[in-house]
Amino acid sequence: MKTRILLSLVLTASVVGCAARSARIAEIKQNPGRYDDRSVSVTGIVTSAWSVPLIPYKFYKVDDGSGEITVLAGDGRTPTKGARVRVKGRLEDVATLGGNSIGLHIRQTDLDFQSY
């Protein structure tokens, strides 16, 4: 009985530890090191979406009211401008120069469309 309870607590803690951390975009941009190479989740409105011919990635920007961030989608699912979405993925940047992140973006792992 005690073993079963302990096992349940360990499994619950591991699932919670693996969950994407929900954050405001302004917070992510102000302190990217806190979220670097970690799973994050943001909810907001898509302000633009685009792709580059012959490259398998698509990009879109999400604004949550505190700021805007670029999302890199590799699976072909790209929401249209004006869609309300919840994006989960890993925070990455292209480079860091003088302590500032260059090319800060979320590499999408999951996309959910939200209703208004």
N, C-alpha and C positions, 0 to 999 in steps of 0.2 A: 504494500500500500504506500509506504513512504517512498519507495523507489519510483513508483508511478508518478507521484506528485513531484518529486525532484526532476524526473525526466520531462514532465510537462513544463515546469518552470524553465528548464534549460532550453527546450525547443522554442518556447515563447520568447525568451530573451534573444535567441539567435535570429528569429524572424524579425523582431523589432530592430535589432542591430543592422540587419541587411536592408531595411526599408530606405527608400529615398528620403532625403532630408528636405522638407518643404522650406523654401526661403523666398524672401523678397529680392527682386532683381537688384535694387539699390544696395542691399546688404551684400549680395554676391560680388558686385562690382567694387564696393568699398573695401572688402576683405576677401579677395579671391583665394588667398593662401589657405584660408579656413576650409574652403570647399574644393580645393584643387584635387583633381583625379578622384573625386568622390561622387556618389550618386546624389543628385539634387532633383527637386521637383518644383516647377513654377506653373502658375495659372495666370492666363491673361488673354489679350486679344492679339490676333495676328495682324501686324501692320504692313507687312510685305512678304512676298514669296518669289523666289527665282531659282533658276538652275543654269548651269553652263553646259552647252552642247558637248557631247562625247565624254562627259564626266559623270560617273554614276551617283553623285551626291546632289541633293537639293537643299536649298537654304530657305529659311524664313525667320522673321523677327517677331518676338513676342513682347508685348508691353503689359505690365501688371499695374500700371499707375505710378509706380515708383521709379521705373526705368525700363529700358529696352535691351534685349539680348538676342544674339543670333543663335539659331538652332541649326545643326547639321543633321540632315536626315539621309540615311543611306539605304533605306528600304523602299523608297519610292512614295511613301505616304507623306504628302505635303498639303497642309491645309491652305485654304484660300484666304485672301485678305478679308478681315472682319470676323473670322471664325473665333469662337472662344474655346481655348484648349487648355489642357493640363499636360505638360511635357515632363517626362522623366528621362534622365540621362546622366552622363558623366560630364563634369565641368572640366574643360581643357583650355589651354591657350597655346598660341603658336610659339610665343617667346615671351621672355620677361626682360625688359630693358629699364635700367635705373629703378628697379622695384615696381615698375608698372607693367601690367599684363597687356600684351599686344595680341589681338585676335582672340579675345576671350569668347568662348562659345560653349554651348551644351551639345554633346553628341547624343542624339536621341536614341533611347532604347524602348520607349513606350510613348504613345500618343493617345489621349482620350479627348473626345469632343464633348464640351460642356454645354448644357442648355442655359438659356438666359433666365 
